[in-house]
Amino acid sequence: MAIVNNRLTEEQYEQNFGDIHPPFVNRDAAQVEASRCLYCYDAPCTKSCPTTIDIPKFIRQITTDNLKGSAHTILSANILGGGCSKVCPVEKLCEGSCVYHLLGEPPIPIAKLQRFSTEKAIAEKWPLFRRKPAKNKKVAVVGAGPAGLSCAHALSREGVEVTIYEKESKGGGLMTYGVAAYKVSPQFCEEEVDFITSLGGITIRYNTELGKTVSLHELQQQYDAVYLGVGVGLTRQLGVPGEELTGVEEAIRFIYDIRTKGYPSVPVGDKVAVIGLGMTAIDAATQAKRLGASEVTILYRRTQEEMPCTEAELNQAKLDGCRIIWLAAPHEIRGVDGQVTELMGRRMQLGEPDASGRQTPVETGETFSLDVDMVIKATGQLPFEELINQCQLENRNGRVTTNHGCATNLRGVFAGGDCVNGGKEVVDAVQAGKDGAQAILSFLQIL
């Protein structure tokens, strides 16, 4: 067994990584679905959206052929509403709350309608927003991910000059570098960033990393306020023998390479094991299969009831031919001549609840083995603790500590998104950016 690349033809790659949720074919198709909406009073779908998009309103605007108004309703609440329509776990958010579930009927396809309203606005850069007069205030935003972009746009709309410092060569953060390619394309991510910055008053300095090419102290000296949206990104290690062998990869790096290097250039094993069952694990497993792996096995140390991914994501992995072994954890990775050849696992069972009330997996003593030539670690991400401590920010194991106003212990320095909450959904980061902008505007005495 050996890890190889370029297993498939160009046509096969294109088919495997094509849009998994195709848009409506035309306006009539969208309006038929939009007309099913009951326009609920005190709508549960809106309550379930972290950014509180007025969902009944934007759907009604679609039915009246007011596409520009519909896009404005969405993007006013969530400036990354286009991307979120492709990657949000809507099954547990808006669509999961649709009252049609109570009637035993399919829910309104909110995400698909949201995509219908936003894609044209983003592609054609409709001028939906105007900046207020300049306030002679400057703010630095660290990170051009969902939190940083959301914060920057909200600040710029109020007349604040914003400079975003981004360590990568492109903006978008997780949307651009950490999501399965069949969900959202790099081209769309770039268009969405361009749409956000087309407002004006937002400059992005790429290839500029906090703690290396620029310090927090320098930003504090040069700007009236600083917003940190640095996210998370350090993969939690397995802590088992053989983790250093060739063929053991981090899921985030694996997905990053798929997004940046192109499908034929990314090596993939023939028999792949993925450790974990969050959204990132699903993205890694399904993409390994779509890159040409003949077998992909997912190991999860708990049961299906405790899995962090959604039912829809799990079903996607199954449809792609991935196998799931429940109540299983890696014990040792073995290899020959430095290359992975075998994964040793242990069967688990759920024991006593921990402090959070969640049952703790414990070993049963039973073991098993898998013939593999690649192991992908998707066991969660850790905060950039060293960077946070270097910046002298109060934190809990690397997660930045803020008050209810998004303020850190350093005057004029605010933070939000994954670097504070430890890692939630893209839509949560967007709302964190909005909250951060409001806190900064209050701090600058603009509101």
Secondary structure as UniProt FT lines:
FT   HELIX           10..16
FT   HELIX           27..34
FT   TURN            35..36
FT   TURN            41..42
FT   HELIX           44..47
FT   TURN            50..51
FT   HELIX           55..63
FT   TURN            64..65
FT   HELIX           67..77
FT   TURN            79..80
FT   HELIX           81..87
FT   HELIX           90..92
FT   HELIX           95..97
FT   HELIX           99..103
FT   HELIX           110..123
FT   TURN            124..125
FT   STRAND          138..142
FT   HELIX           146..157
FT   TURN            158..159
FT   STRAND          161..165
FT   HELIX           174..177
FT   TURN            181..183
FT   HELIX           186..197
FT   TURN            198..199
FT   STRAND          202..205
FT   TURN            211..213
FT   HELIX           216..222
FT   STRAND          225..228
FT   STRAND          234..235
FT   TURN            241..244
FT   STRAND          248..250
FT   HELIX           251..261
FT   HELIX           263..265
FT   STRAND          271..275
FT   HELIX           279..290
FT   TURN            291..292
FT   STRAND          295..300
FT   HELIX           304..306
FT   HELIX           311..319
FT   TURN            320..321
FT   STRAND          323..326
FT   STRAND          328..336
FT   TURN            337..338
FT   STRAND          339..353
FT   TURN            355..356
FT   STRAND          359..371
FT   STRAND          374..377
FT   STRAND          381..382
FT   HELIX           385..390
FT   TURN            391..392
FT   STRAND          395..396
FT   TURN            397..398
FT   STRAND          399..400
FT   TURN            404..405
FT   TURN            411..412
FT   STRAND          413..415
FT   HELIX           418..421
FT   HELIX           426..443
FT   TURN            444..445
//
